[in-house]
């Protein structure tokens, strides 16, 4: 499995035109998670995951509280969770996850973003089989050996532990997300550089300079869509 998590995460965040767009996406996701279960993260694992992610992106407390209060208030606004799959230049693979209150709007917008930027939509399952749902958690101040020993002592199963850009990254099955976090918290580590449930490609591809420029335009166009929450891909964006 490719070890390029921080690199891709940083580039993804830097490409977003404004932090307000990131915050808006988190507000929607927090609202949906809180509405589907209890508005208390200790009783709602989905909400807890979103809040841990929000923390790593420095989402303001006011936005988090407003989204949870909206869910508590019994808002009738409903969202559907949708996944689209497609291809970019040179057969690069892309997964797009969306939350939408208008299904008839989202699919045409995603298809248009693909079509206008050198890509094309695929059918369900055409891309996802090349990705693995993965819990990704990162910490600083430890070595990979120290983290692995700590996780073994806590009897937590993980896929991989490695060092990247000054942090230690843990890959685990999605259902181990909380177990990994609790193992860290039990030894006094409560700040995470990464805390995500994501889709990681099984292999990465490298594009030519021209294709990469086109690919990045496509990713930008997809991320700019109001309904799109996450975009995953298998392209090595380089340093």
FIVEX-878437 format. One line per 10 residues: number of its first residue (from 1); for each residue x, y, z of C-alpha. Coordinates in steps of 0.001 Angstrom, whole numbers, plus 500000, padded with zeros to 6 digits. Each point is the difference from the previous one (the first is absolute). Layout:
# FIVEX-878437
NUM> X Y Z  ...
END
This chain:
# FIVEX-878437
1> 500000 500000 500000  501337 503407 499087  501312 502166 502806  499010 503427 498789  497274 501051 502417  501324 503292 501392  501255 501124 496601  496598 499563 498387  498089 501414 502968  502096 503167 500051
11> 499657 500545 496261  496268 499394 500146  499556 502576 502747  502222 502576 498308  498077 499709 496745  496705 500960 501565  499180 503594 499039  499030 500970 503547  499787 498473 503439  496354 501054 500105
21> 499243 497300 497432  501678 497372 502168  498063 501226 503030  496702 499885 498095  500640 496400 498992  500784 499047 503588  496911 501808 501256  497827 497922 497686  501738 496757 500945  499757 500720 503731
31> 496308 500828 499650  499268 496762 498137  501935 497856 502494  498309 501676 502982  496546 499704 498448  500386 496315 499135  500919 499083 503581  500411 501638 503367  501378 503572 499953  502504 498883 502658
41> 503302 498798 498464  500565 497612 502901  496794 498206 499037  500337 500459 496227  503117 498513 498433  499352 501483 496558  499783 503463 501531  503152 499407 502034  501939 499076 496857  498880 503167 498220
51> 500928 502151 502993  503466 498436 500198  500492 500785 496291  498715 503541 500512  502563 500527 502749  502892 499173 497655  498676 502628 497555  499589 502613 502781  496271 500381 499394  498734 502755 502346
61> 498047 498912 503055  497133 502312 498997  499419 498093 496765  500012 496653 501798  497583 501196 502676  497675 501598 497441  499766 496768 497983  499286 497898 503100  497402 502479 501282  498325 499939 496591
71> 499716 496213 500265  498693 500241 503576  497404 502516 498852  498330 497426 497803  500798 501617 496650  498176 498268 497157  502896 500494 497602  501012 496586 498710  503071 498876 498087  500749 496913 497953
81> 503459 498432 499994  501161 499291 496455  503156 498565 498468  501168 500536 496437  502927 498334 498284  501924 501088 496962  503229 500350 498099  502350 502908 499405  502854 500427 497493  501990 496882 499110
91> 497571 497717 501831  500475 501582 503426  497263 498944 502405  497733 502243 502066  497318 499445 502638  497642 502849 500880  497891 499922 503172  497147 502474 500277  497313 501112 502427  497064 501558 498198
101> 496493 501250 500610  499324 499825 496257  501057 496768 498307  498877 501283 496601  502497 502858 500268  503061 498132 501200  500468 497305 497361  499885 502400 497017  502425 502372 501734  502491 497215 500740
111> 499673 498624 496459  500548 503475 498554  503109 500561 502134  501457 496739 498707  499067 500681 496377  501337 503562 499889  503341 499106 501554  501275 496992 498121  498192 497301 501962  496937 497832 499768
121> 497552 498434 502416  500110 496265 500541  497366 497578 501205  499682 499035 503643  502851 497673 500945  502231 500917 497059  502564 501694 502237  499243 499245 503657  501399 496468 499810  503471 501525 499604
131> 499688 501885 503318  499859 498839 503618  497847 501624 502676  502566 500948 502627  500286 501721 503352  502975 502370 499897  501299 501499 503234  503172 502043 500380  501923 501242 503046  503212 501855 500688
141> 502646 499526 502676  500337 496218 499661  501905 497590 497793  498296 497321 497935  501511 497294 502220  498671 501691 503139  496515 500327 498529  499951 496416 498760  501064 498719 503427  497340 502121 501689
151> 497280 498705 497664  501094 496406 500506  499867 500433 503769  496484 501439 499623  499058 496968 497852  498954 502210 497075  500258 498547 496496  501465 502280 497321  501033 499597 496370  503112 502139 500038
161> 501989 502481 502094  502592 502254 498381  501675 503390 500226  499226 502758 497498  500906 503693 500064  500818 500017 503715  496840 498164 501058  499128 496376 500652  497094 498783 497866  497823 497022 500914
171> 497868 498154 497451  497260 497801 501469  496650 498471 499142  497175 502557 500250  498469 498220 502992  503292 500467 501883  499935 503812 499716  498854 500588 503570  502136 497208 501438  503134 501581 498517
181> 499048 503437 501304  499221 498675 503466  503356 498208 500111  501729 503320 499324  497838 501888 502498  500779 497413 502686  503681 500971 499762  499245 503724 500019  499912 500740 496256  496845 501955 499139
191> 501083 502105 497007  499988 498370 496574  501535 501318 496793  497596 497772 498067  496773 498312 501094  498101 498730 496978  497865 497217 498668  501031 500060 496374  500437 498029 496786  503643 499244 499250
201> 501086 498717 496576  501671 496623 499867  502551 501425 497542  500929 503488 498833  500564 501247 496465  502301 502776 498795  498758 502311 497252  501904 502048 497466  500301 503713 500759  497237 500801 497513
211> 497665 497300 501292  500632 500967 503613  499050 503615 499270  496760 498778 498417  499401 497599 502869  500399 502729 502608  497484 502158 498108  497567 497083 500154  500502 499501 503738  499561 503728 500610
221> 496761 500007 497997  498622 497061 501966  500996 501436 503383  498411 503327 499070  496566 498367 499716  497789 500857 502951  498754 496439 500500  503412 498304 499846  501471 499087 503382  503026 497877 499122
231> 502019 499211 496882  502373 497035 500041  502426 499043 497243  503033 497881 499159  502342 502628 498550  503412 500667 501524  500044 503788 500097  503711 500104 500794  501689 502319 502470
END
